[in-house]
């Protein structure tokens, strides 16, 4: 019994993974300026840290500033530029940044002024962990029902005002939900969001977006608003700037002007700058019932033997110890 108990302790120690940290939508949106599932291409400044699921490429040189600081904790292990695919003829000014590329350098990629560039790099999470968290969040947010919603401005309005009505959304008392179609949103000549005391505003937009509203008063709401393009496969802001976090996990996003906020999209191609204005609202409670946090397997620990292997290991070690005990007794 003593031998078996000891072996059981060994097996338990081997089969139990190290304690793992969790990854949440809040972590991602407050840490990164852009998270793009496919290829990322820009010839303009990107102020914050980025995660690219596909390839990083460029037509002309762009600037990766990462003026926002990548926090420690759950997001540790990332650099400022994180590419799960390859760097393909990427020409960027990297301004003393840590660049991590899980793939290789294809063509003649250069990150001028980078603090370090690592190819075949190991990331702290799989990209599917990151992406599934964001997709699930978008779905969860689209299902939120506003406790009350102010009437939307009429289509084709100039100086349209979307007014938040704060209420209780999954325990967050200062949250608001606004539902609008992409067609009506795109019809406005100019637009502004009135937080009206809300700290978290979710604007669920249905349909593909091709619009021209001039965004007014961006500084008053850009850190507290998420534009959740629920089902869009194309979001084109054209030559007009945008403000607030853009959550469009199924869409290719294009812009020829600045986006003031975080960007989540299936792919991105644009000549506009991405300005880092991390989301400052509270999704932790709002999404608590919809989006369980993702836990990376083993958290980077050594591979764990399969259960059958553990049984064989137990039997083998037990037999070895019994043979040794009989030899000593003889």
N, C-alpha and C positions, 0 to 999 in steps of 0.2 A: 504493500500500500504506500509505503514511503517513497519507493521508486516511482510508482505511477503518479503520485501526487506531485512529485518534483517535475516529472515530464509534462504533466498537465499544465504546470505553471510556465514551463518553457514555451509550450505551444501557445498558451494564452498571450504571453508576451510577444511572440512572433506575429500572431494573427491580429493583434490590436493595432490599428494605424495610429500615427502620432496625431495629437489634437489638431484639428483643422480650422482655419479661419473661414469666414463666410463672405460672400460677395453679394452686394445688394445694389439695386438701381440707384439708390442715394449715393453710395460710394462712387459708382461709375460717373454719374452726371456731375458730381462735385469735383472730380479728379481730372477729367479729360475734356478738352475742347471739341474733339471729334472722335467718334467711333464709327468706322465705316466697314461694312461686311465685305465688300468687294474691293475694287481698285480705287485708289485715292490719287487724284491729280489736281494740282493747283499751281499757278504761277504767281500767287499773291501770298501775303503774310498769313501765317497761322500762329496765333498768339499763345495757345495753350498746348498741353500735351495731347498726343493722338495715339489711337489704336487703329491699325489697319489690318483687316482680316485677309485681304488679297494682296495685291502688289502696290508698292509705292512707285509712282512714275511721274514724269514731268515733261512738258513741251519746252518750257523755258525755266530758268532758275526761279525758285521761290524762296521764301524765308520762313524758317521754323523758329519761332522765338521762344515759345514755352515760358512766357512771363509768369504764368501761374505756376505755383510750386506743387509738384507731385507729392502728396502727403505720404507719410509712413503708415504702418499698420496694415490694414487689409490690402492696400495697394502697393505695398513694398515689393520689390523685385522687378518693377517696371522702370523703364527709362522715360525720357520725355517723348521720344519717337519710338513706337513699338510696331513692328511690321511682322505679321505672321506668314506672309508670302515672301516675295523677293523684292529687292530694289532693282528696278528695271530702268536703266538710263535715267535714274533720279539725280537731278542736279539741284541741290538745296544748300542754302546758308543755314548752318545748324547752330551757330552762336553759342558755343560752349555747352552743348547738350549731350546727354547720353543717348546714343542711337542703338537700338537692338533690332536685329533682323533675323527672324527664325530661318529664313531661306538663305539665298546667296546673292551675290552681286552679278547681275546679268547686264551686259553692256558696259557702260562706263559711268557707273553711279559715283557721285562725289557728295560728301557732306562737309562743306567747307567750314572750318572753324569748330568742328565738333570736339567735345571733350573726349569722347571715345566712340568707336563704331565697332560693334560685334556682330559678325555673321554666324549662322548656325546657333543663334542664341536660344536659351531656354527661357520660356515665359512662366510666370507663377500660376497662371490659369490657362486652360485650353481656350481657344477662341469660342468654341461652342458654349462653354460655361458663361462667358461674357455675353455672347449674343442671345442665348436663350433667356437670360435674365432680363434683357431689354425688350425682347419680343413679348415675353409674358407680361411685362409691365405695361406695354402698349395695349395689349388685349384687356388687361385688368382695368386700366384707366378708362377704356372705351365703354366698359360696362357700368361705370359709376353713374348713379342717377342724381341729378341736382336736386337738392331740397327745394330750391326755388330758382328761377332764372328770369332775369329782366328781359323784356321784349327786345328782340334783335333789331338793329337799325334796318330800315327798308333797303332793298337791293338798289344798287346804283347811287347810294348816298355818298356825299362828300363829307369829310370830317366825321366818319362813323365812329361811334363809341360803343365798345363792348363793355358792359358794366357787370362786374362780379357781384353776386349776392352771397356773402359768407353764410355758411351753415355748417352743420355737423356731417362730415364725411368720414365714416369709419373712425370716429373718435377725435378727428381734428376739427375743432370748432371754427377755425378761421379759414376753411377751405371752400372753394367754389368750383362748380363745373358748368361749362358753357358748351352747348352743342350747336354746330353750324355746318352747313354744306360748303364744299369748296367753291361751288358756283356762286353762292351768295357772298362769300368772303372775297372772291376775286372781282366781284362787281364794284366793290367800294373804291372810290377815288383816293381816299386816305382813311387811316384807321388808327385808333388808340385804345388801349385797355385801361379801364378804371378799376384799380384793385378794390376800392371801396372798403378798405380795412382788411381784406383777405391777404393772407401770407402765401397761400398756395392756390394757384388758379390753373385748372386743367381745361384747355379748349380742345374738344374733340371735333376734328374736321373729317368729313366723309367725302370721298371722291378724289380724283386727280386735280391738282392745283396748277393753274397757269394764270398768274394774276399780276396786278400792278398797283395795289394800294401803297401809297406812301405811308410809312409808319411814323407816327407822331409821338413825341414824348417818350421815346424808348427808355430813357434813363429812369423813368418813374415806375416801370413794371418789368423790365427785361429779365431781372433775376428771379422773379416769382411766377413766371408763366411758362407752361409747357404747351406747345402746339402739337397735339397728338394726331398726326395724319394717319388715321386708323387703317385705311385700306388702300391708300394711294400707291400707285406704282410709278408715278411721275410727279415731282414737285419742282416747278420752275419759277423762281422768284424774278427772273429776267434781270433788268437793270435796277431793280428797286431793293433797297435794304430791308432787312428783317430784324426783329427783336424778340428775344425769348428763346428757350430751348426748343429745338426742332426734333421731334421724335417721329421718324418716318422709316421704320425698319424694312418696309417692302419697296421703297421708292429710290429711284435715282434722283438725286437732288442736284439742281443746277442753279447757279447764281452768278450775276456779273456785278454784284454789289456786296456789301458786308452783311454777315449774319452776326448779330450781337447776342451770343449765347452758345450753348453746346449744340452739336449736331450729331444725330444718330440717323444713319441712312444705309440702304443697301449698297449704294455706290455714290461717289461724288466727283463732279467735274465742274470747275468753275474758275472764273477769273477774279471773283470777289474775295475779300479778306474774311477770315474767321476770327472774331474777337472773343476773347475769353471772358465770359460773364457767367460763372458757375451758378447753377440753380441753388437758390437759397430757401426754397420752400421745404415742406416736410412731406416726404413720401413714405417714410418709415412706417408710420401708422396707417396712412391712406391705403397702402398696398399690402398691409400685413395679412389680410385674409385672402389675397389673390395671388401673391407671388412669394412662395417660400424661397429663402435665400439658397444660392447654389454653393455647395461645398466641394472643393476640388478633391479628387480621390487621392488619399494618402498625404495630401499637402506636400508633395515632393519627397515623401519618405521612400525607403526602399520597397521594391515589389514584395507583395505579400503572397506566400505560397497558397495554392488552391487547397480546399479542404481535403481532397484525396491525398495530396502531397503531405499534408500535415499528419494524416493517419499513418502513411508509410513512414514518415519521420519518427512518429511516436513508437511504432512497432520496432523499427530499426534500432533506435536508441535503447528501447527496453531490452531487446535481445542482446545488445552489446553489453549492457550493464549486468544482465544475468550471467552471461558467459564469463565476465571478469570476476563476478562474485564466486562462481563455482571453481574457477581456477585458483582463487585465493584459498578457498576451503580445502581443496585437494593439497 
